[in-house]
Each structure stands twice: as structure tokens, then as C-alpha cells.
């Protein structure tokens, strides 16, 4: 196997401290959401590839997504994932999901 011009025997990409911190934060939020979904016995947790699919969802989105996630509402992550999957098919666009919200006045 030939090396590319930008490679050397002992080199590897070095991640910036900011990217490293963002990756760590994303992983922490992923784990918090994952644990909360298991704790609430969410039906999606029974799927054999659930953890991998949830990580793929987190990883495909920018780091700020993980920072904006409210882990208290972990099921919202599943809803977001489902809506994005629906939107992959152009026939389903615009994709949305509605739920009843009760507001006390």
C-alpha cells in the first residue's frame, strides 16, 4: 500500500482541543440520553441495533445538537431521529410529528 503525500510513518491527525471537548460532550449527552431511555423502558431500546442507531443519529449532527438536547426529554431525541428518517423520502416532505401538549395557565 502506498502512502499519500500528506502521510508519514509516524503521523496521525491531531484533534484540536475544541473538537476534542465537543466530541467528549457529545458522548456524555449520548450516554445520558441512552441511560434515560433505558430507565424509562422506551420501546425503541428493544431494537437490537438501538445503541448504534442512536449514536449514528448523534454523530451525523453538529456538536451544538448535543449541547441543545434536554436529557430530561430524552424521548424527543427519538422523535427527532424518526422525523429525520421520514424526511429522507422526498414523498414524505415536509416531515413532522405532532403531540398534544398541555399548558397550565
BAVO-812345 format. One line per 4 residues: their letters; for each residue x, y, z of N, C-alpha, C. Coordinates in pm, 1 decimal. Each point is the difference from the previous one (the first is absolute). Layout:
% residues N
A	X/Y/Z/X/Y/Z/X/Y/Z ~ ... .
END
This chain:
% residues 105
XXXX	84.6/-117.2/0.0/-84.6/117.2/0.0/89.5/124.1/0.0 ~ -25.4/90.9/-89.3/79.8/121.7/-10.4/-55.1/106.8/92.4 ~ 91.1/82.8/50.9/-42.3/109.9/87.3/-34.2/121.7/-83.4 ~ -95.7/73.7/46.2/-35.4/126.5/-62.8/109.3/101.5/31.2 .
XXXX	3.4/108.2/-77.6/99.5/104.6/21.3/-10.6/63.9/137.4 ~ -119.7/4.5/55.7/-18.8/68.9/127.7/14.3/-93.7/118.9 ~ 44.5/-123.5/-21.9/17.3/-95.5/108.5/148.2/-23.1/26.6 ~ 29.8/-42.7/119.0/133.8/-47.2/32.2/-15.9/-118.3/93.4 .
XXXX	105.6/-72.0/21.4/-7.1/-122.9/80.1/-55.1/24.2/139.7 ~ 40.6/106.8/64.0/-39.0/21.2/138.7/-103.3/108.3/20.1 ~ -61.5/46.3/-106.4/-93.3/111.6/16.8/-143.2/-48.7/9.0 ~ -78.7/77.3/69.9/-143.9/-22.2/4.9/-64.6/135.2/22.1 .
XXXX	-124.6/8.2/-35.6/-70.7/127.1/15.7/-11.4/33.7/147.9 ~ 27.2/125.1/31.3/-11.7/46.5/138.0/-125.7/85.5/8.7 ~ -85.3/-35.7/93.1/-125.9/70.7/17.5/22.7/125.0/84.5 ~ -64.3/108.6/-38.2/12.9/122.7/77.8/-66.7/-19.4/135.9 .
XXXX	43.8/75.8/101.4/-62.7/-11.1/132.8/-150.7/26.9/-4.0 ~ -42.8/94.5/-84.1/-142.8/31.2/-9.9/-77.2/-120.0/-54.7 ~ 51.0/-60.5/-107.5/-67.4/-117.1/-58.1/0.0/-116.7/96.7 ~ 108.2/-16.5/71.9/9.4/-107.7/98.3/-104.2/19.8/110.3 .
XXXX	-14.3/122.9/46.7/-97.9/31.9/103.9/-142.3/-22.2/-51.9 ~ -25.8/43.8/-123.6/-132.6/-18.2/-58.9/-33.2/-148.1/-16.4 ~ 97.9/-79.7/-41.4/-21.1/-143.6/-16.2/-30.7/-64.0/135.4 ~ 71.6/42.1/101.9/-21.6/-53.3/135.3/-139.2/38.7/51.4 .
XXXX	-40.3/125.4/-23.3/-132.8/45.4/42.5/-110.1/-75.5/-73.8 ~ 20.8/-22.3/-129.7/-98.3/-73.9/-78.6/-15.6/-141.6/54.8 ~ 111.5/-63.0/33.7/-3.6/-135.1/55.6/-69.9/-2.1/135.7 ~ 25.2/100.4/82.8/-65.4/7.6/131.4/-151.7/14.5/-14.2 .
XXXX	-44.2/86.3/-90.4/-143.5/20.0/-20.2/-61.6/-127.0/-57.7 ~ 69.0/-61.8/-96.0/-48.1/-126.7/-56.2/-21.0/-102.3/111.5 ~ 98.4/-14.8/87.1/-11.3/-97.1/109.8/-113.4/36.0/95.7 ~ -16.6/128.6/29.3/-110.1/43.3/87.3/-135.9/-32.9/-62.1 .
XXXX	-14.5/30.9/-128.1/-125.8/-28.3/-69.8/-23.1/-150.8/-5.9 ~ 102.9/-74.1/-32.9/-9.9/-145.7/-8.0/-45.3/-59.2/133.1 ~ 64.6/41.1/107.6/-35.9/-51.5/132.8/-142.7/37.2/38.3 ~ -39.8/121.9/-30.6/-135.7/43.5/33.6/-103.7/-80.6/-78.8 .
XXXX	27.8/-26.2/-127.1/-93.3/-78.8/-80.7/-11.2/-143.2/52.2 ~ 112.3/-57.0/42.6/-4.7/-133.7/61.0/-76.1/4.1/132.4 ~ 24.6/103.1/79.9/-68.0/11.8/129.9/-151.7/8.9/-15.4 ~ -44.5/66.0/-106.1/-144.0/15.8/-21.2/-58.5/-115.0/-83.0 .
XXXX	83.4/-100.3/-29.6/-43.9/-116.2/-79.4/-64.7/41.2/-131.9 ~ 63.4/95.9/-66.9/-52.0/46.3/-128.9/-0.2/-117.1/-97.4 ~ -106.7/-12.2/-77.3/-15.5/-115.1/-89.5/113.6/-13.6/-101.0 ~ 60.0/109.6/-43.8/108.8/-7.3/-98.1/124.6/-68.7/55.4 .
XXXX	14.9/-1.0/132.5/119.6/-62.4/59.2/1.4/-150.8/-20.1 ~ -112.1/-57.7/-40.9/-7.3/-144.1/-23.2/55.3/-40.2/-136.3 ~ 23.5/96.5/-87.4/56.6/-30.7/-131.5/145.4/-42.5/17.4 ~ 42.7/-104.6/-72.5/135.9/-52.4/19.4/111.4/101.1/-29.3 .
XXXX	-21.3/90.2/-94.3/104.1/97.0/-35.7/-30.9/139.8/52.9 ~ -80.6/7.3/103.5/-45.4/128.7/52.4/115.8/93.8/34.3 ~ 96.8/-48.8/77.3/110.5/86.3/43.7/79.4/51.8/-119.4 ~ 25.8/-86.4/-97.3/74.0/42.8/-119.2/-78.7/104.5/-78.6 .
XXXX	-129.9/-22.3/-17.0/-82.3/94.3/-75.2/-10.1/135.5/70.5 ~ -7.8/-3.7/131.6/-4.4/125.3/75.2/132.0/75.3/-14.6 ~ 112.0/-71.9/4.7/131.0/64.2/-16.2/13.7/57.7/-140.6 ~ -46.5/-72.9/-100.7/4.5/50.8/-137.5/-79.0/130.7/-8.6 .
XXXX	-115.3/3.8/65.0/-81.8/122.0/1.3/78.1/116.1/61.8 ~ 59.8/-22.6/116.3/77.7/105.2/66.2/119.0/41.4/-84.8 ~ 66.0/-96.2/-59.7/124.5/26.8/-70.9/-21.5/71.7/-132.9 ~ -117.6/-12.7/-58.8/-23.6/63.5/-129.4/-35.3/148.0/14.1 .
XXXX	-27.7/41.9/121.8/-41.0/138.0/24.7/114.6/80.7/60.1 ~ -4.5/131.4/-13.3/108.2/83.1/53.5/7.9/-9.5/152.6 ~ 116.1/31.0/56.2/18.2/-9.2/145.9/-103.0/79.8/79.1 ~ -46.3/110.7/-52.9/-96.0/82.5/74.7/-131.3/-73.9/24.1 .
XXXX	-30.8/-100.7/-84.4/-121.7/-79.2/22.4/6.4/-66.6/136.6 ~ 112.2/-61.8/30.2/15.5/-68.2/129.2/-9.6/99.8/114.7 ~ 51.8/119.3/-21.2/-3.5/100.8/106.3/-141.6/53.8/21.6 ~ -82.6/-4.5/-104.6/-137.0/51.0/9.9/-99.8/-104.4/49.0 .
XXXX	41.6/-125.9/6.3/-91.5/-107.0/40.0/-34.0/13.6/147.5 ~ -127.3/-8.3/29.7/-46.3/-2.3/138.4/-10.9/-147.0/39.7 ~ 96.4/-49.3/77.0/0.3/-142.2/35.0/-121.7/-37.9/83.4 ~ -66.5/98.7/59.6/-123.5/-27.9/73.2/-110.7/-44.0/-96.0 .
XXXX	13.2/36.1/-126.0/-98.2/-36.7/-103.4/69.1/-87.4/-104.8 ~ 60.4/-107.4/44.9/77.3/-87.6/-88.2/-83.9/-54.8/-114.9 ~ -129.3/-18.9/23.2/-85.7/-53.0/-106.3/-10.1/97.1/-117.3 ~ 28.8/129.0/22.8/1.4/96.2/-110.3/110.5/-32.4/-100.2 .
XXXX	109.0/-58.5/46.6/108.4/-40.6/-90.2/-51.3/-108.8/-94.0 ~ -77.2/-93.7/54.1/-57.4/-107.0/-82.4/-97.7/58.5/-101.8 ~ -80.3/96.2/43.0/-93.9/65.2/-91.7/75.9/70.6/-111.3 ~ 105.5/72.2/34.9/81.0/70.6/-99.2/61.7/-98.4/-99.0 .
XXXX	52.7/-109.1/51.7/59.7/-104.5/-84.1/-104.5/-55.7/-96.8 ~ -119.6/-26.5/49.6/-107.6/-55.7/-82.2/-42.3/99.3/-109.4 ~ -11.2/128.3/34.2/-39.8/101.1/-98.5/106.5/13.1/-108.9 ~ 126.5/-3.2/38.2/106.5/5.9/-100.8/-4.1/-121.4/-92.0 .
XXXX	-29.6/-116.8/55.8/-11.8/-120.3/-83.2/-117.3/12.2/-96.9 ~ -111.9/54.4/46.3/-115.3/19.7/-88.9/35.8/96.2/-112.9 ~ 75.4/104.0/30.7/33.9/103.8/-98.1/99.9/-48.2/-104.7 ~ 64.6/-114.1/23.9/93.0/-53.1/-100.1/-72.5/-33.3/-129.8 .
XXXX	-126.7/-34.6/8.8/-80.6/-30.1/-117.5/-68.0/129.6/-45.4 ~ 32.6/48.5/-120.8/-59.5/126.3/-46.4/-153.0/0.5/0.7 ~ -60.8/-116.0/-13.4/-146.4/-6.8/0.3/-58.0/33.8/136.9 ~ 80.5/-8.2/103.8/-46.2/28.2/136.5/25.6/143.5/44.0 .
XXXX	54.7/82.3/-87.4/36.1/135.7/40.3/-116.4/95.6/-20.9 ~ -21.5/93.9/84.0/72.3/20.2/125.5/-39.4/-106.5/102.1 ~ 95.9/-40.4/79.3/-24.0/-102.2/102.2/-16.8/67.7/135.1 ~ -100.6/-41.7/72.9/-21.6/55.1/134.0/-79.3/-100.0/82.2 .
XXXX	4.2/19.7/128.6/-76.8/-81.8/92.9/-63.9/94.5/99.9 ~ -123.0/-27.4/35.1/-75.0/86.6/90.6/-29.9/-76.5/127.7 ~ 10.4/68.3/111.7/-40.1/-60.5/127.0/-77.5/104.1/80.0 ~ -87.8/-49.2/82.2/-80.9/85.8/84.2/84.1/49.9/116.9 .
XXXX	-5.5/128.4/22.8/71.9/60.9/111.8/-101.5/75.9/83.8 ~ -1.2/-28.1/128.0/-92.5/68.9/89.6/76.3/110.2/72.3 ~ -54.3/120.4/-7.1/62.3/115.6/63.4/-94.1/51.2/107.8 ~ 52.5/14.1/119.3/-81.6/54.4/108.6/10.8/151.4/0.4 .
X	-115.1/64.3/13.7/-2.6/146.7/0.2/-38.8/48.4/138.0 .
END
